[in-house]
Amino acid sequence: MSNIFRKVLILGLTLLAALALAAPVLAQGSGEAQMRVAHLSPDAPNVDVYVNDEPALTDVPYTTVSSYLSLPAGTQQVTVYASGDTSTPVIDVPVKLAAGGVYTIAAVGLVTDGSITAQVYQDDLRAPSAGNAKLRVIHASPDAGPVDVVPRDGEPLVTDLSFPEDTPYAEVPAGTYTLDVNSAGTRQTVLTAPDAALASGGVYSAFAVGTVYADSLDVLLVQDNVSTGASATASASASASANASASVTASPSAPARPLPDTGGSAWLPLTAALTLACSGVVAVALVRRITAA
C-alpha cells in the first residue's frame, strides 16, 4: 500500500509541476495581449507614455520602438505626454486589445499641424517557414505620397502604400536585400535600403519615417520577434541617391518605470514589470539618414 501511495504522490506532484509550467502560456492565450509603442512623429519631443493613467515608458525619443508589454485584453487608455509635462496630453485614446493579440501603437503625424495621432497596427509574430523571414512595411512619413517597395532586380513586395497604412507580412527567403522605395507606379526611387539582412526565422517591420519637407526620410528596420531567439543582423538605411554618404546610428533606449500593483484590474503588474526590467525599451534598428548627393 505504501508503494502505491508513493507512486500516486509522485504522479500528482509531476502533474502539478507540469500545470505550473504551462500556466503562463495558458494565461497569455486566454486573457492577455501584447502591446508595444513606437514614436514615429518626426517633430514631436521625447515623450512619456501612460496606460490607464499609470506610467509605462518615460523619455522615449523619436524613432524608438519599445519592447512588448503584457496587458490584459480589453480597452486600455493610452496617453502620451511631452516628457516631464503631464498638463496636456499629446495623444489620449482608448485602444482595444483582443486576447492573444499583438499590437504596435505608433505615434504618427505632426505636432505642428495637429495631425499627430495614435495608429494601431496588428503584429503577427508567428514564425515563417524554414529558411524564410517575414517582412511588412509601414508608411509613417506624413508628407510622402503612396509608394511601391521593390527588392532590387525583383518583383514588388508592396504597391501603392499610403500614409499611415501597413502591409500584410510577406514571407521571403532569408538573406540580404537592397530594397527600393519608389513613388507608386513609377521607377522613381525616393529611398533605398541597402544591405537589409533578414535572418531565417526573423519577423520584421520596415517603417518609412521622416518627412520630404525636412529631407529626413529614413527606413527603420525592426525585428518584431527578437525575444523569440531568431538571430538577426538587421540593418536598414535610406539614401537619396546611390552616391549619398551616410552615417549609421542606433535608436536609443528609453528608461521604463516600474508599474504599481493595481490588483490586476488594469494591468498584469508582475508580467509588465518583468518585461520592462529585462529589456527596457529596445529598438532593434539601424538607421542611415539621407544626405544630398
Sequence and secondary structure as in RCSB ss.txt:
>XXXX:A:sequence
MSNIFRKVLILGLTLLAALALAAPVLAQGSGEAQMRVAHLSPDAPNVDVYVNDEPALTDVPYTTVSSYLSLPAGT
QQVTVYASGDTSTPVIDVPVKLAAGGVYTIAAVGLVTDGSITAQVYQDDLRAPSAGNAKLRVIHASPDAGPVDVV
PRDGEPLVTDLSFPEDTPYAEVPAGTYTLDVNSAGTRQTVLTAPDAALASGGVYSAFAVGTVYADSLDVLLVQDN
VSTGASATASASASASANASASVTASPSAPARPLPDTGGSAWLPLTAALTLACSGVVAVALVRRITAA
>XXXX:A:secstr
 HHHHHHHHHHHHHHHHHHHHHHHHHHHHHHEEEEEEEE  TT   EEEEETTEEEEEEE TT B   EEEESEE
EEEEEEETT  SS SEEEEEEE TT EEEEEEES TTTT  EEEEEE      STTEEEEEEEE  TT   EEEE
ETTS  SEEEE TT B   EEEESEEEEEEEEETTS  EEEEEEEEEE TT EEEEEEES TTTT  EEEEEETT
GGGT          SSTT    EEE            TTSS  HHHHHHHHHHH S    EEE     
